[in-house]
Amino acid sequence: VQLVESGGGSVQAGGSLRLSCAASGLAYSSYCMGWFRQAPGKEREGVAHLYVRGDETFYAVAVKGRFIISQDNAKNMVYLQMNSLKSEDTAMYYCAEGSGTYTNWGQGTQVTVS
């Protein structure tokens, strides 16, 4: 499995960004996709999760109502729409995939909110 993130960048507070994760080599089995982030000096935290089969989504309290995770199965893409961005959203964002636990990770894309 290979995951490649894109879409990060610098944005002013209150702005929006959409992150993309291109997935290849996925097996046809129950799996979930997620977005995580890690800010300097902080632990990695889960931001949003998507159960691919059932399309259920889950969000961290800090981003609920502002971020939306979605998928395009035909393109093997997962997205994270981030709205009303805050300075505390600044971090490296990672896409992850797994069945039960996350076992595959992308290289990350930097999001900076000023």
VEXPA-372964 format. One record per atom (N, C-alpha, C): x, z, y. Coordinates in steps of 0.05 Angstrom, whole numbers, padded with zeros to 5 digits, always signed. Atoms other than C-alpha are relative to their C-alpha. Last residue first. Layout:
BEGIN
XZY/...
This chain:
BEGIN
-00011-00014-00024/-00020+00212+00643/-00021+00004+00021/+00021-00002-00020/-00040+00194+00572/+00010+00016+00024/-00007-00017-00021/+00013+00169+00524/-00021-00001+00022/+00020+00000-00021/-00004+00140+00457/+00008+00020+00021/+00000-00021-00020/+00052+00121+00410/-00023-00004+00020/+00001+00014-00026/+00040+00081+00347/-00004+00022+00021/+00010-00013-00024/+00057+00106+00277/+00001-00018+00025/-00023-00008-00016/+00099+00083+00219/-00008+00013+00026/-00013+00020-00017/+00041+00080+00171/+00023+00012+00016/-00001-00004-00028/+00025+00129+00116/+00013-00024+00014/-00014+00023-00013/+00006+00127+00043/-00003+00003+00030/-00026+00005+00013/-00010+00188+00001/+00015-00023+00013/-00013+00023-00013/-00069+00221+00035/+00028-00004-00011/-00019-00008-00020/-00105+00266-00013/+00013-00025+00012/-00002-00029+00004/-00168+00255-00053/+00019+00012+00020/+00023-00006+00016/-00156+00180-00056/+00001+00030-00007/-00004-00015+00024/-00109+00161+00000/-00026+00002-00016/+00019+00008+00021/-00096+00124+00063/+00005+00017-00025/-00006-00009+00027/-00062+00142+00129/-00022-00008-00019/+00021+00008+00019/-00057+00115+00199/+00008+00009-00028/-00006+00012+00026/-00011+00151+00246/-00026-00006-00015/+00023+00002+00017/-00015+00167+00320/+00007-00015-00025/-00004+00023+00018/+00045+00192+00359/-00024+00000-00019/-00013-00005+00027/+00020+00238+00412/+00007-00026-00013/-00027+00012+00002/-00013+00245+00481/+00013+00008-00026/+00001+00020+00021/-00085+00267+00469/+00027-00015-00004/-00005-00012+00025/-00071+00329+00510/-00003-00018-00024/-00029-00002+00003/-00066+00286+00572/+00007+00013-00027/-00011-00023-00015/-00139+00268+00562/+00030+00001-00004/-00026-00012+00009/-00172+00204+00540/+00010+00021+00019/-00003-00024-00016/-00245+00192+00557/+00026+00015-00007/+00011+00000-00027/-00249+00142+00501/+00004+00026+00014/-00004-00025-00014/-00209+00129+00438/-00009-00002+00029/+00007+00004-00028/-00232+00076+00390/+00002+00027+00014/+00006-00025-00014/-00195+00085+00325/-00005-00006+00029/-00004-00003-00029/-00196+00025+00280/-00005+00028+00009/+00013-00024-00009/-00188+00009+00207/+00007+00004+00029/-00009-00012-00025/-00173-00061+00182/-00016+00026+00004/-00017-00023+00008/-00176-00092+00113/+00012+00013+00025/-00027+00004-00011/-00203-00156+00146/+00020+00022-00009/-00008+00028+00004/-00267-00162+00106/+00029-00005+00009/-00009+00004+00027/-00272-00087+00103/+00010-00028-00005/+00009+00027+00004/-00275-00078+00178/+00011-00007-00028/-00015+00017+00018/-00271-00004+00189/-00012-00028+00001/+00017+00020+00012/-00290+00048+00241/+00017-00018-00018/-00014+00014+00021/-00265+00112+00271/-00019-00020-00013/+00016+00011+00022/-00295+00134+00337/+00018-00015-00019/-00013+00019+00017/-00263+00180+00388/-00020-00010-00021/-00017+00018-00016/-00296+00215+00447/+00013-00022-00017/+00015+00010-00024/-00355+00252+00418/+00016-00018+00017/+00027+00008+00006/-00311+00291+00371/-00015-00007+00025/+00005+00028-00007/-00239+00290+00394/-00029-00009-00005/-00012+00008-00026/-00219+00363+00398/-00007-00028+00008/+00017-00010-00022/-00268+00383+00343/+00011-00010+00027/-00010-00025-00010/-00231+00339+00294/-00017+00008+00023/-00017-00001-00023/-00274+00284+00267/+00009+00028+00006/-00004-00028-00008/-00308+00264+00203/+00020+00000+00022/-00022-00005-00018/-00337+00197+00182/+00001+00029+00007/+00002-00025-00014/-00379+00174+00124/+00024+00004+00018/+00000+00003-00028/-00377+00100+00108/-00004+00026+00016/+00024-00010-00012/-00398+00114+00037/-00002-00003+00030/+00023+00008+00015/-00346+00071+00003/-00026+00008+00014/+00005+00029-00002/-00292+00076+00057/-00026-00008-00015/+00002+00005+00028/-00294+00151+00069/-00010-00029-00003/+00021+00018+00008/-00269+00154+00140/+00000-00003-00030/-00001+00008+00028/-00229+00208+00173/-00024-00017-00007/+00024+00012+00009/-00212+00225+00245/+00004-00011-00028/+00017+00006-00023/-00161+00267+00282/-00027-00011-00009/+00019+00021+00006/-00120+00302+00229/-00019-00004+00023/+00027-00009+00003/-00063+00343+00257/-00018-00024-00007/+00018+00022+00003/+00012+00338+00253/-00028+00010-00005/+00004+00009+00027/+00046+00401+00276/-00019-00025+00000/+00025-00010+00013/+00069+00409+00347/-00002-00012-00028/+00000-00029+00003/+00137+00406+00382/-00025+00011-00014/-00026-00013+00001/+00126+00335+00406/-00003+00031-00002/-00013-00002-00027/+00055+00313+00392/+00027+00014-00003/-00020-00021-00003/+00033+00291+00323/+00012-00002+00027/-00018+00001-00023/-00029+00251+00308/+00019+00023+00000/-00012-00025-00006/-00071+00233+00247/+00017-00003+00026/-00019+00001-00022/-00119+00177+00234/+00010+00029+00005/+00000-00020-00021/-00153+00172+00167/+00020-00006+00022/-00019+00007-00021/-00174+00126+00112/-00001+00020+00022/+00007-00007-00028/-00209+00148+00049/+00023-00009+00018/-00022-00009-00016/-00209+00121-00021/-00010+00007+00028/+00009-00017-00022/-00255+00106-00078/+00024+00010+00015/+00008-00026+00011/-00224+00051-00118/-00009+00017+00024/+00029-00002-00002/-00211-00023-00107/-00008+00026-00014/+00014+00003+00026/-00137-00015-00095/-00030+00003+00004/+00019-00021+00007/-00107-00027-00026/-00013-00006-00027/-00007-00012+00025/-00046-00072-00023/-00019+00022-00009/-00004+00020+00021/-00052-00086+00051/+00007+00015-00026/-00006-00011+00027/-00079-00044+00108/+00003-00023-00020/+00002+00021+00019/-00077-00063+00182/+00010+00010-00027/-00017-00005+00023/-00089-00003+00226/-00006-00023-00020/+00006+00015+00024/-00115-00013+00296/+00019+00006-00022/-00022+00003+00020/-00116+00033+00355/-00010-00015-00024/+00008+00004+00028/-00165+00023+00411/+00024-00005-00017/-00018+00017+00016/-00150+00053+00479/-00013-00004-00027/+00006+00005+00028/-00193+00083+00534/+00022-00017-00013/+00000+00028+00010/-00184+00113+00602/-00005-00001-00029/+00026+00011-00003/-00204+00181+00629/-00003-00028-00011/+00021-00018+00010/-00133+00202+00638/-00027-00011+00007/+00007-00023-00017/-00089+00143+00653/-00022+00017-00012/+00026+00003-00014/-00063+00099+00598/-00004+00025+00017/+00004-00020-00021/+00003+00086+00564/-00026-00006+00015/-00010+00007-00026/+00007+00049+00498/-00004+00023+00019/-00008-00022-00017/-00017+00046+00427/+00010-00009+00027/+00020-00006-00021/-00053-00014+00399/+00007+00024+00018/-00005+00013-00026/-00018-00022+00333/-00020+00009+00020/+00016-00007-00023/-00012+00011+00265/+00008-00017+00024/-00014+00007-00024/+00014-00020+00201/-00018+00005+00024/+00017-00004-00023/-00005+00007+00133/+00016-00005+00025/-00014+00001-00025/+00025-00018+00069/-00020+00003+00023/+00017+00000-00024/+00000+00000+00000/+00018+00000+00025/
